[in-house]
């Protein structure tokens, strides 16, 4: 075996690992971006539901019951 073979293999191994780390970082960035977008959407849905609950709770009892039945 040539004396330069082993250092060449080690260099190739380290370069491959560095490229995998870069790809992993990009993947994590994309996932973080997706999760932040989903989190914003869920917060918006939660706020809408809170508003609906307050609106329903301000209705008289008979109207509230009718609304609950119609929702089924």
Secondary structure, DSSP 4 states (H G I P E B T S, - for coil): --TTHHHHHHHHHHHHHHHHHHHHHHHHHHHHHHHHHHHHHHHHHHHHHHHHHHHHHTS-HHHHHHHHHHH-
